[in-house]
């Protein structure tokens, strides 16, 4: 489920955190870094599951709303005709039938992070939308439309809800740092049709890649900077963003020490991360520096890649 791009983000954040700490022995720093990385990965995956849980709970609130209205002392005709179609949404029940989803919620105590008042507010906003009215007006359940309305709840009613996002920043640990990664994971979730194991969202291979990348960037810092520094001649080195330098170090290490990742994939990935997490000019900057370093390394026959590719 988790991609190499997601992992690169967590490694970048871990390196940034380490850079703010008092320097110590390399092996001690690597152990601390590994612990920080594991914590960041776990927290991000919790936020991903919480995001799905919020989306589901909004849809399922239709039943609570219908019960509340029909229980009035003098219910109106509208009160007696509240649609609960979305509560039985097929896409929702595919998720809820996934035992690992329920176990993840229980084991990590994620229900604790749900706010019922916010669930109610989101639902009441949802029912006013043309998209929702169109959904409940159709009698049949089409798989694409079942998924589309749930995606609509996440994208339009949760992600683009500024007061709710402020609440998440205050109440969900790590939301500000991990929002972009959570969005990436949710995008992948709605694109994927395969059954997800929520207890194993990161494979052993991906976890090893994460720690290998972290430790390599730490071990090879001096050499990576020897390659990077000469390429900063046309840039004001004092004004180069610290995130950009971290991404350049990571990119150089991938080019040199990760033979299964194609050079083009590496450069493109770090360009995108620079655009997402650094300054408006960072994508162009990272592109130029990494491309020039790659050309030098290829001339010196220092780039050795295997004839197989893996997902980025």
N, C-alpha and C positions, 0 to 999 in steps of 0.2 A: 504493500500500500504506500509506504513512504518512499519517496524517490531520492535519487542522488542529489538533486537540487535542494530538497528539504534538508538533507544531511549537510550539504555545504553551508547552508544557512546556520545550522546549529554549531558547526565547527567554527565558522566566522565569529559567531556570538561568544563562543567559549574562548577563543583567542583574544577577543576584545576584553572579556572579563579578566583574563589572566594578565593582560597588559596593564590593568589598573591596580594590580596587586604588587606587594613588595616582592622583588625577585628572590629566588632561592635556588637550591641545587636543582639541576635539570631533572633528575629522576623524581624528585619530590614534586616539582612543578608538573611533570607528566602525569603523576598519580592524581594530583589535585585536578588537573585538566580533565582527566578521564571521568572523575566523579562529577565535575561540573557538566560535562557533555552528557553523561547518563541522565542527570537530573533534568537538563534542558530537553532532551528527547522525550522523557517520560511526561514532563509537564505539557509539552506541545501535543502529545497524543491524547492526554486527558482533555485538553481544550477542544480538540477535534471531536471527541466523543460527546462532550458537553454541547457542542454546537449542533450535532445531530439530535441530541436529546431535546434541546430547546425547540428545534423545528418540529419534531414529532409531537411534543406536548401541545404546541399551538394548534396543530391539526386536531388532536384528540380533545381539545377543549370544547369542540362543537357539541359533544355529548353533555358536558357539564352545563353549557349554555342552554341547551334544549331542556334539560331537567330543571334548571332554575326558572325558566320562563313558564313551563307547563305547571310548575308548583305554585305559581302565583294564586292569590285568593280569587282574582277575577282575570284569568288569562284572556288575552285578545286572540283573534283568529291568527294573527301573525305569530303570537307566542306559541300557539299550538302547531305551527307549521315550520318550525326551525329545521333546516336541513342538517342532518348529521352524516351526510355522504362522505365528507372528507375524513371523518373519524375511522371509517372503514377502508380508507385508501389502500389499494393493493401494495404500493411501494412501501408504505409505512409498515405493513404487516410482514413484508419480506424482511425488513430490518428487525422487527420485534420478534420474529420467529428465529432469528439468529441467536443461538444460545450464548455465543461468545460476547455478543453485545450486552445481553442482560447480565452476564457474569462480570464484565468489565465495569458496568455501572455499580453493581453491588460491591465488588472487591475494592474499587477505588472510591466508594461512597460519593459518587458524582451527583446523586439526587440533591445532595446538600447545597449545590451551587445553583439550583433552580429557584427562581423567584416567581411564585404563582401569580402575583399581581402583574408582573411583566408579561407572563404568558397570556393572561386575560387581555391586557392592553393590545398586544400584538394581534390576537385573534379578532378583537373588535375592530381593529383597523383593517384587517384582512377581509372581513365580510363586506366591507364597503367598496371593495375594489371590483372593477369590471371583470377582471380575470377570475376572481372567485365566483362571481355571479354566473359567468359563463360555464364554469366547471360544474356547479351544482345543478345547472339547468339541463345537463345532458344525463340521460338515464344509463347509458352504457359506460363501462369502465375500459378505456383504452390504455394499455401500458405506458405509452409515451405521454399521454395527458396526465396519468396518475403521477408519474415522476415529475412532470413539468410543474404541476401546482405545488408540489413540495419544494422543488427548486425555487419557485417564485417566493415562497414563504422565507426561505433562507436568504435569497439574494435581495429581495425588495423590502421585506418586512423586518428582517433582522439586521442584515449587513449594512443596509443603507439607512437604518434608523439611528440618527445621530444621538438622541438622548439615551437610547439603549446601549450604543457603543460606549458612551461615557460611563454608563453604569457598569458595563463589562470591565472597563479599564480600572474602575474602583474596586470591584468585587471579585473578579476572576484573576487569581494570581498569574502574572506573566502575560496578560492579554496584550498589553501595548507592545511588548517585545515580540510576541508570537502571532500577532494578528495576521500578518502577511502569510506566514507559513500555514496557519489554520485555513486561510482562504484557498491556498494552493491545494491543501489536502481535501477540502470540501469540493473544489472543482474536479479533482480526480475522482472523488467519491461519486459524484453525479454522472461522470462520464463512464465509470466502470459498471459493468453488469455482473461481474463475478462476485461470489460470496466472500466476504471479508472476515478474517479472523481478528477480532478486536483485541484478543489476548496476545497476538503476535503480529502487530502492525509493522514491525521492523524485523526483517529476516536476519539470521546469523551473518550472512554475507554482507548485508548493508551495515550492520553494526560493526563488523570488522573493518569495513571500508571507512566508517566514520572515525574510528580510533586510529587506524593506520594513517589517515590524512592528517589528523590532529598531531600525532606524534612526529610524523615526517616534517610537517611545517615547523614544529618546534626544534627538531634536531638540525634541520637544514637552514635555519634562519640566516646565519652568517653567509653561507654560499648563495642563497637566494637573493640577499641584498647586494652581494657583489655583482650579480647579473642585472639587478633592477636599477641600482644607483646610476650607472652610466646613461641609462635611457631617460633620466629625469633632467637632462641638460636643458632642454627647451621648456621645462616646467619649473615653477617656483617650488622647490622641494619643501620649503617651510609651510607652504599652503596646501600641499598634497594631503587629502583627507586620510586620517588613520585607517578608516575602513578600506580605502582604495589600496593602501599598502598591504593590508592583511589579505585582500583578495588577490593582489599580485603575487604575494608569497605563496598562497595556496595554488594559484594558477601555474606558477613555475614548478612547484613540486609535483603537480599532476602531470605536467608535460614530461618531466624527467623520470618520475618514479612509479607511475601507474600505467603500465604498458597496455592494459586492456581498454583504456579510455582514449579514443581518437583525439588528436590535437585540435581538430575543428570543434569537436564537442566541448572540450575544455574551454577554449577561448570564448565560444558563444555563451556558455553557461556563466562565466565570470563577467562578461559584458552585461548580461541580464541582471545578475545580482547587484552589480554596481549601479545600474539604473534604478533598481528597486530600493536599495538600502543606503545609497550615498547621494552625491550631488547630481544636478542635471547634466553636468559635463563628464561625470565619472565613467559612463559607458564608453564614450569616445576615448577617454584617457586610458582606461584599462585595455581597450582594443589595440590602441597604438603601441603601448608598451609591450604587451604580451606578444603581439605579432612580430615586433622587432627582435625580441628575445628569442622567439621560436626560429626566426631566420638564421640568427647567429648559431643557435644550438644545432640546427640542421646542417649548416656548413661544417661544423666541427664533428658531425656524425654522433652527436650525443643523444639524439632522440631515437629510441627503439620501441616500436609499437608492434603488438601482435596482430595477426590478421583475423581478429574477431572483435566485435563491438558489443557493448552492453548498453542498456538504457542509461541515460544520464540522470 
